[in-house]
Amino acid sequence: MASDECKNLLYDQACLQVWADNAPNISLWMQVEECYKCDLLKKENISNNGVTNIRLNTIYSIWLDLTNDSSHNNCRTLQTFEEHGVYQWNISNNLNCSQIKQISTPQDSFMPFVYALLLIIPSFALWFFINYLQRTYVVPSVFRFASKTDLDIENTAPSRDVQTFDGSDVELKNADFGTGSNEPVIIHPQIPTPVKNNSYRITSLDTFRGISIILMVFINLGGGHYWFFEHAPWNGITLADFILPWFCWVMGVSIAISLRSQLRSSTKRKYVFGRVVRRSIALLIMGLVLNSVNNNNLSTFRPLGVLQRLAFVYFIAATLETIFMKPQPYFTNTRLDVIRDIIESARQWTIVIILVAIHTIITFFLPVPGCPKGYLGPGGLYNSSSNVNCTGGAAGYIDRLVLGENHMYFGSPKPVYQSLPFDPEGILGTLTNTLLVYMGVHAGRIILCYQYTNERIKRWIAWTVVLGLVGGCLCNFSKENGLIPINKNLFSLSYAFITGSSAFLIFIILFLIIEHWRLWGGSPFNEIGQNSIMLYIGQHIFYNTLPWRWQPVNETSHTEYLVMDCWATIFWCAIALVMHKKNIFIVV
């Protein structure tokens, strides 16, 4: 027997048929497993001597329970449903429940990835084929994006100073960067001539940024509406939760390299600070404008956001470096030279640690009306609804106090926990986000302080391991049971350590492959990463417009959504590649 509930199921939906035989006054209660320590909620009254069809969401496993006036929890069970599956649950008198049976074959929810690959692989093949034709001069010059001569002139011109998503350049003097081997690099004391700047970009850093912005665009577009391309509802971590930290970490590396270059060229610190202020304000204004694209109502306008967060943390980290960074690497000619990167940045790290300490003290000791001290939960249904209005603890309280609920983002905990509004780019999280940026700054300082590849790699590996272990200990290597769980919404300390560790690891791999072994030039991610701000702003402004997106014809599976989001991402990448070939860069 079928009903409307079991027909035309959408993506991530299944149908449960509950058959009741002489079992009156029964109710179905349910709750997703992801909702930690949540009470079950009443879903449906079950028809006696008939069938009740219930449409369910398949993203998370679901706790199910059938109860009546005199019996509770006799049929409680945890069930995983698959997309478009139809399931049957037989109930007899006295609530004798059979095992839930699958009566129709579910749809393979991962099959759309095959269609996506049929779009992605030819796109990569076309890119490499075009590059090959250009390198071999098979394509007439009129059809080329730009001639080699044009690019060479642009790369050697003194005005070649490409600013990226983070508002800082990533060019590095030849004397600073080192080679792909273990040969020392000779640092020449001569002042560079103003005619030609013998500097080049760190390709692995641009590649890392390019990979991150592509993932960000894809996920912001919807990620095919797959749950693992969305942010974790509260504690825990998904792929989407790594993207912003990676950007912040890359921004930190860029800050160290850019400011050292400016200070070495004898630029006065007040002018360097002026550039820092200008770029921070530019990022802040762009973020506010983007937020107004879909909501220009001042009574509900959201002042916070990703670009605003980047503006604040960039300003803090870049200001510290502007004040304390030395124009030349620090050398003691003693055994302490092995930690000269730490000695050189001791004052900056002291301030960053103080900021983290302030964050920790506020988080665990600020009195929040009606909430226990140190509360880190999502409120709402969490922990048997014991702290309904305590979403985010001190962090949420500060945001609601300063901004007001009407000016906050309805973040990821709401659908699962039915929580109060919570802004993932809130005020308090800026402090721990600064820590993450400074991890990137230190990675850049290691490049500047050490000339051998093995010296750099050893230190990066040490940071990777230490940060990963500290983050794991803080969260007790578990999702819910640690002192400080991994939480993107709160930008918790363990989250900063874990994502920082992952950024170090990815950069190590890219640095070895691209800069040291020279197995790959980073293309096309390298080129895309140099126009990341354009991609981020563009995909926000043109989010629901042709030719990037359209109203799906078939909403019953992930296929069209995934293909559409892959197509839109590839289209934006193509735009960035053409702009790179034309030497067009959107700067901050």
C-alpha positions, 0 to 999 in steps of 0.5 A: 500500500502506498500513499502520498508520503511514500510517493515523490520522495525528495533527496535525503528522504525515506518512507516508514510504514507503521502497521498497527494490528489491534494496537490503539492509542499509539504514538511515534516518537523520534529524534536524530542521533546527532542531537546529543542527549536530546529527548525524543519528540512526538512525530505522529499518532499511529492509526489502529488496524491500519498503516501510517506512512511517515516521511523521514530524513535520512541524513542522520540515524534516527531513534524511534519509539512507540508508546501508548498511555500505559507503556513506554520505550518498549519499541525503542530502536536506532535505525539508519534509513537510506535515500528513497527507501521504503521501510515497514514496521509491524506493531501488534497488541501490547506493543510487540514490535517486529524489526524494521524491514526494508521493502523497497531498494533504496537509491544509491545516494553516491551515484551522482558523484559519477556524473560529477566526475564526468563533468570535472575530468573533461574540464581538467583535461581541457585545461591541460590541453589548452596549456599544452597547445599554448606552450607548443605555440600550436594555437595562433597568437590571436587565440591565446589569452596572453603571450609569454612576453607579456607575462614575463614583462608583467612578472618582472615589473615593479608594480607586480604586487598581487594582493589576495583574499587576505589582503596581503601579497605572497611574493618572496625575495629570491634571497629569502625563499631558498631552492628546492634542494638543501643548498644554502641561499646566499643573501645579498646585502645590496638594495634592489634596484627600482627597475626590476624586482627579482621576486616570485610567488610561493607557488605552493601557498597560492595552490593551497589558497586555490584549493581552499577557495574552490572548496569554499565556492563549491560548499557555499553553492550547496555542495550538491546538498550532501550533509558532509559538505555542510557544517557540523550542527554543533560539536564535531567537524566536517570538510566544510569546517576546515575551509575558513581556518585554512584561509586564515592560516594562509593569510598568516603566512602571507602576512609574515612574508609581505611585511618582511619584504616591505620592512626590508625595502626600508618602508617606514612602519607607519606607512606599512601600518597604514596599508594594514588599516586600509586593507582591513577596512576594505575587507570589512566594507566588502563584507557588509556590502555582501551581507546587504545583497539579500537583506538590506533591512536595517532591523534585521541586518547582520553586521558580522560575516566571513570577510568581517572576521578576516578583516579583524584577525588580519588587522590584529596579526598584521599590526603585531608584526608591523610593530615587532617584526625585524627587517632582517632575520634574527641571528645569535650565532649561538645554539639558540639559532635553532629556535630563532623563529621562536625568539624573533616572535616571542613578543608577538606570541606573548600577546596572542597567548594573552588573547587566548587566555582572555578568551578562555577566562571569559568562556569558562567564568563569565556569568551568563543569566540562567546558564551554568558557568562554562557552558559550551552547548547549543542550548535548545533540546541539548541535554534534555532541554535543561539549558534551552536559552543558553546557546553558545554559553558566554560567546552567544550571550555576548553576541546577543547582548551586543548585536541582538538576536535579530542581527545574528546568523541562524547558524547550523545548530538550529535545525537539529537542536532548535536553538536560539540564533547563534553567529559562527563569526561572533565576537568572542571567537575572533580571539581564537581565530587570531591564534590560528592566523598566527600559526600561519604567521609562524609558518611564514616566519620559518620560511624567512628564518631558515634557508634549508628545506629540511630545516623548514620541513622539520619545524613544520612537522613538529608544529603539525604533531604538537598542535594535533596532539594538544587539540586531541587532548583538549577534546579527549579525541572524541566528539562530545566528551572532551574539556573543550570539544571541537566546535566551529561555531564557537571557534573553540581552542581545540578546533583552532589547534586541529585545523591549524595542524591540518593546514601545516600538514597540507602545506608540507605536502604541497611545499615538497611536491611543488617547491622542493621536488618540483613534480607539479607546478600547482596548476590550475589551483595556483592561478585560481588562488591569485584571484580568490577575492573575486571568486568569493565575492562573485559567487555570493553576488551571482549565487542564484543567477544563470548561467551558474545556477537554475531551478532544478528540474528533478528535485528527487535526488542529489544528481542535478544539484551536484552537477549544477554546483560542480558546473558553477564552481568550474565556471568560476574557476574558468573565469579566474583562469582567464583573468590570470592569463590576462594579468587581471587581478582583483586586489584589496 
